[in-house]
Amino acid sequence: MSKVFAIADTHFHHHNIINVPGRCDMGFNDVYEHDEYIVEQWNKTVTKRDKVYLMGDIGWDSKGYVAGAIAPRLTGNIEVVGGNHDTAEICALFGKVHGVAIFKQAVLTHIPIHPQEMYWDINIHGHLHSNVVKKFAHSPAMGHLGVPGERDPRYICVSCEQIGYKPVELIPLLEEHRDRWGKAIDKLSPLPAGRGRRT
């Protein structure tokens, strides 16, 4: 039976990525070692029948490196959720390309949806690398959202640094997230009039 996975911020062939907080802790000697590690972890996790949402900031395709050395080796049916660094050429290496995708009760984006515009139960996103979305102190539109600085439980970051540099299966991820944060999500203020949750 096929599974559905997600991963963000692979940054293939981005030479400076190995110096970013979170990644520099991995001790990669160069970007090629970094890239090989992600490809190896990916292919140990994903079968050719599985679907993978590659959620942005895929890589820098200098002289076709991602097209020739990376993309053909990644297993699974890959759909892109475009990121702020992705070019049309990079996205075209894979199957479908989305600005936003929906999976179960979650919206999938590269950049997290602004908390005041968050009308879904959960936003699975990338872009933040080692960081998480924090709660606002108070929003007139949404009401009190909790103590400022606490993690906002509506967000799940699937940047490489947060998921072990391999795609993460979405159904267990959502189930685990709901078990851990469900009460906190349910306690969020009701949505403004006329704005229903999308499922």
N, C-alpha and C positions, 0 to 999 in steps of 0.2 A: 504494500500500500504506500502511495506517495505521501510525502510530508511537505509542509510549507515552512520555509526558513526566512530569516532576514539578517542582514549585516550592513553596516554603514562605515564610511570613512576608511576604505581600504588604502587609498592614497598610493596606489602602485606607481612606482618610478618617480615619486616625489622625494627628492634627495634630502630635503630638510626635515622630513617627517620623523626621522629617527631621533631627532633632538627635541621633539615636543614632549612636554611633561606627560607621563603615562607610558609613552612609547620608549623614551630614553631608558626607562627602568628595565626594559627587555634586553638590553645589551646587544642590539644588532650592530654588527661591524660596518655594514653599509646597507643601502636601500635594496640591493639585490638579495641579501640575506633576509631582510624584512619581507620582501615580496615572496620569496620561496617559502618562508614560514607560513604566511597566510594561505598560499596555494595548497600547501601540504595539509594544513588544518582543515581547509575547506573540503578537499577531496576525501579526507578521512570521515567527514561528517555527512556530506550530501551525496545521494545516488543520482544516476542519470534520470530517474523518474521524478525526482523531487523538484519543487518550485522554490526559487530563491528570489526574494526581493533585495536587490542590490541598491541600497538606499542613499546613493549620492556620494560625491567626492571619490569617484572611482580611481582616478589616477591622472598622471601627466603623460600623455602619449608622445613623448619626444621620439621622433623618427620611427613611429609605429611600434614602439616597444610593447605597449599593452596589447595592441592588435595582434602582434606576432608571437610574443613570449608568454602572455598571461591569459587573455580571453579564451583562446582555444583549449586551454588546459583545465578550465573551471567546469566541474560537473554540474548537472542540473539544468532545468529550464529557467533561465535567468530573465527577470523583468527588472527594469531600472525605474527607480523613483529619483528623478534628477536632483542633483545637488548644485550648490553655488559655484563649484569649480568645474563642473562637467561641461564638455563641449558636445556639439551634435555628433561629431565623429566618434567620440568615446561611447556615447549612448547607443549609436547605431551598431556597435559591435555585438549587442545583445538583442533579446526579443523585444517585447513591448516596452514602451517608455511612458511613464506616468509623471505628472506633476504631483499628484496625490493619488493614493490607492486606499481602498477600504478592505479590511479583513476582519470578519466577525464584528465585534463592537468597537474596533479600533480604527483610527485613521492613521495611515502611514505617510510620513513626510520626511524630507531631509532635515530642514530647519524646524524646530519645535513651533507649534502653533502658539501664538501669543495667548497667555492665560485669559485675557479678557475676550478672546475670540474662540475659546475652546468649548465647543458645543457637543463634543463626543465624550464617551466614557473614558477613553484612553487614546493617547497619541503616542504611537511608536515612532521614534525619530532617531536621527543621528546628529551630526554637526557639532555637538558639545564635547566630543572626545571623552575626557575624564570627568566632566562636570555634569550636574543635574539641574533641572528646572526647579526653582524655589518658589514658594508661595508669596503672593502679594499680602501686605498687611490688610488692606481693605480696598475693595473695588465697588464704586457706587452701583455698577450694573450687576455685579455678581454677589454682593454682600460680603460678609466676613469670610475669608478663606483660611484663617488659621494664623499661627504665629509666623511673622515674617522670618524668612531664612530657612524654615523647615522645607524639606523636600515636598514638592507637589506630587501626590500619589497618582495623578492622572497621566503622568509621563513615564515612558520607558525608553531609555536611551540604548540603542544597539550599535553604538560606535565600537570599533574593534577593541579599544582599551577596556570596555565594560563587559565584553562577552567572550573573552579569551581568544580573540583573533580568529574565530571560526563562526560561521553562520549559526544562529540560535533558532531552534524550532519554535514556531509561534504559538501553537495550541498549549503546550506545557508552560510556555512563558506567560501567557495570559492567565492560565489557571493558577500558577504560582503567585502571580501579581495580585489576582483577585483574592486569594487566600490571605496574603500578607497585608494588603492595603484596602480590601473591600469595604470595611467599615469606615475608613477615612474617606474613600471615594463617595460612599453613600451619604456621609455627613455634609458634603459640600452643599452650599446654598442652592435652592432651586434656580433654574434658569430664568432669565428675564422673560416677560410675557411675549408670546409669539415665537419663542425660540425653543423648539423641541429637540431632544436628543436624537441624533441620527444613529440608527443601528443597522 
